[in-house]
Structures are given as structure tokens and as C-alpha cells.
């Protein structure tokens, strides 16, 4: 299937889209991949239904892409899944991740099944657990900084603290902090403010601060 057969259908008013007309078990041409990437940027979450691909095959389908626009949430929840990936098994250095900064992430997916998105994605309990970083074991030990805004929901704040605790128990060097007055979007858009703790932490983890 090529890019001409690819169809992107929004599944909810706020975010999410289903992608039809693509077979992930086959190599993707560049045009198709870019259309999927754009759908991720536009809708923040994308779903592929009825794909013949195993969980172990999923990392091999990934390609590096630009980090995206800072005002969009897409990508924030990917970083913990990268941490749970055995990169050596895919021919990359085991320490490919030098640091990880999950921001306002969803680390336990089960609550999503209680929202309107569930009507479209029909996520089973097994799939929810498999895609919840809080239940996965980190495959490398880079420094991690987990942060969330104090103006976000209690569930976002609970999951951030719980995920930081899980990584600490697994032996990773973890810093957990909350950004006062910040919500799910302003925590990123305000990161250029002088003295911003999140920016300072990022720079420090990159060896620039």
C-alpha cells in the first residue's frame, strides 16, 4: 500500500486519529512515512488497527524524526518506551540513550480506556498494560528527570511521581519535580523563561549547564 491509499480519520475532538490503508508489516516509503509523521504532529496520538505486527517487531519499524513543535504533546510519552527498549538487540549501543526527560507523561494507559477515545481504539487490558511504561523494566540506566505541572490533573501528577518511584526502585538515577503553576501545555511553552528549572535540567543532562 502506498501513500495514496493512506487515510487519516480523527477519532475525538481534542486529539487522536486512526490511520487506515497502511500495512506496517511492509517497508514504508518516504512519502508514506512523512504523512504518518504529519498525522502524529496534527493529532498527537495515532492508532493503527488490525496490523499483523508483534510487539518485538515494533522498534524495528521506528525511524528518527524531528522532536516536533514544543507546544504539542506528541512524543512526550514515547521517551519512556524508548527507555524500555533493548537497543543492543537492534544493533545499536546498549547505552544509546544518554538521558531521558519525560514531561507530563502518561505512564499508565489504562485510564484512557475510560475516555471517549476507547470507542475508536478498543484497547484491551493486555494492550494497555503492555504499553504502560510504569509496568516495564528499563533496559539502560541513563539519568532521568520526570516533571509535571502543578496545574495539571491529579492523575497526571500521580502517574509522574509513581513512574519516578518505579525507576528509582530499578536503580536509575532519577530526579522528580513539579513546575509551579504550569499546565500540560505551558510547561513547554514557558520553558524559555529565564531561570526555568526544566530548561536548566535539560541543559545539565546534556552537559551544557
C-alpha positions in Angstrom: 0.0 0.0 0.0 1.3 3.4 -0.9 0.7 6.9 0.4 -2.3 7.3 -2.0 -4.3 4.7 0.0 -3.5 6.2 3.4 -6.5 7.7 5.2 -6.3 9.7 8.4 -9.6 9.8 10.4 -9.9 11.9 13.6 -11.4 9.9 16.5 -12.1 12.7 19.1 -12.5 16.4 19.3 -9.3 17.1 21.3 -6.8 14.6 19.9 -6.3 11.2 18.3 -6.7 9.8 14.8 -6.9 6.4 13.2 -4.8 5.6 10.2 -6.1 3.2 7.6 -4.7 2.0 4.3 -1.1 1.2 5.5 0.4 -2.2 6.2 3.1 -1.8 8.9 4.4 -5.3 8.3 5.8 -4.0 4.9 8.6 -1.3 4.5 7.2 2.2 4.3 8.3 4.5 1.5 9.4 8.0 2.5 6.2 9.8 1.4 4.0 7.4 3.5 6.2 7.8 6.5 6.1 11.6 6.3 2.3 11.5 6.0 2.2 9.3 9.2 4.6 11.7 10.9 2.5 14.7 10.0 -0.6 12.9 11.3 1.2 12.4 14.7 2.0 16.2 14.8 -1.5 17.1 13.9 -3.4 14.8 16.2 -0.9 14.0 19.0 -2.0 10.3 19.2 -2.4 7.9 16.2 -3.8 4.4 16.1 -3.3 1.6 13.6 -6.0 -1.1 13.7 -5.7 -4.7 12.7 -1.9 -4.8 12.0 -0.1 -8.1 11.7 3.0 -7.0 13.7 4.3 -8.3 17.0 5.5 -6.1 19.9 9.0 -7.3 19.4 8.9 -6.1 15.8 7.7 -2.6 16.7 11.1 -1.0 17.4 12.4 -2.1 14.1 9.7 0.0 12.4 10.9 3.2 14.0 12.8 6.0 12.3 14.4 9.1 13.8 12.2 12.1 13.3 12.5 15.8 14.5 11.4 16.3 18.1 8.4 18.3 17.0 6.9 21.5 18.0 7.3 22.3 21.7 3.7 23.4 22.1 2.4 19.9 21.1 2.2 16.9 23.5 3.1 14.3 20.8 6.2 12.5 21.6 6.4 13.1 25.4 5.1 9.6 26.1 7.4 7.9 23.6 10.6 8.6 25.7 9.7 6.1 28.5 9.1 3.4 25.9 12.5 4.1 24.4 13.9 3.6 27.8 12.3 0.1 28.0 13.7 -0.9 24.6 16.7 -3.3 24.3 18.7 -1.3 21.8 21.5 -3.8 21.6 19.1 -6.3 20.3 18.5 -4.0 17.3 22.2 -3.5 16.6 22.6 -0.2 18.5 24.7 0.6 21.5 23.1 -0.5 24.7 23.7 3.0 26.1 22.1 4.7 23.1 20.0 6.9 25.5 22.2 9.4 27.3 19.4 11.0 29.3 15.5 11.0 29.4 13.2 13.8 30.4 9.5 12.7 30.4 7.3 15.7 30.7 3.7 15.5 31.7 3.6 11.9 30.5 1.0 9.1 30.5 2.8 6.2 32.2 -0.2 4.1 32.9 -2.5 3.8 29.9 -5.5 2.0 31.5 -7.3 5.3 32.4 -7.5 6.1 28.7 -9.9 3.2 28.3 -12.4 5.2 30.4 -12.5 8.1 27.9 -14.3 8.7 24.6 -11.1 7.6 22.7 -11.8 4.0 23.8 -14.7 3.7 21.4 -12.3 4.0 18.5 -9.2 2.2 19.8 -10.9 -0.6 21.7 -7.9 -1.1 23.9 -7.8 -4.4 25.8 -6.4 -4.6 29.3 -3.4 -6.6 27.9 -2.6 -3.9 25.4 -3.0 -1.2 28.0 -0.5 -2.9 30.3 2.0 -3.7 27.5 2.0 0.0 26.5 2.3 1.4 30.1 5.9 2.4 30.9 5.1 2.1 34.6 4.9 -1.7 34.2 8.0 -2.1 32.1 11.7 -2.6 33.0 14.2 -0.1 31.9 16.9 -1.7 29.6 19.5 1.0 30.3 20.5 3.3 33.1 20.7 6.9 31.9 19.8 9.8 34.3 16.1 10.6 34.2 14.2 13.7 35.2 10.4 13.3 35.5 8.4 16.5 35.7 4.8 17.7 35.6 3.0 21.0 36.2 1.2 21.7 39.4 -1.8 22.9 37.4 -2.2 19.5 35.7 -4.8 17.0 36.8 -4.2 14.9 39.9 -3.9 11.8 37.7 -1.0 13.3 35.7 0.8 14.3 38.9 0.2 10.9 40.5 1.5 9.0 37.5 4.6 11.2 37.2 5.5 10.5 40.8 4.7 6.8 40.6 6.9 6.4 37.4 9.8 8.2 39.1 9.4 5.8 42.1 9.4 2.8 39.8 12.6 3.9 38.0 14.3 4.6 41.3 13.4 1.1 42.5 15.0 -0.2 39.3 18.3 1.6 40.2 18.2 4.5 37.8 19.3 8.0 38.9 16.0 9.8 38.9 15.0 13.4 39.7 11.3 14.2 40.1 10.0 17.7 40.4 6.8 19.7 39.7 6.7 23.0 37.9 4.6 25.6 39.9 1.6 27.0 38.1 2.3 25.1 34.8 -0.2 23.1 32.9 0.1 20.4 30.2 1.0 22.9 27.5 2.5 25.9 29.3 5.1 23.6 30.9 6.7 23.6 27.5 5.8 26.9 26.0 7.1 28.7 29.2 10.4 26.8 29.1 12.2 29.7 27.5 11.6 31.8 30.6 14.9 32.9 32.3 15.7 30.6 35.2 13.3 27.9 34.1 14.1 24.8 36.1 13.0 22.4 33.3 15.3 24.0 30.8 18.2 24.1 33.3 17.7 20.4 34.0 17.7 19.6 30.3 20.9 21.6 29.7 22.6 19.9 32.7 21.8 16.4 31.4 23.3 17.4 28.0 26.4 18.6 29.8 25.7 22.2 28.9 24.7 23.6 32.2 
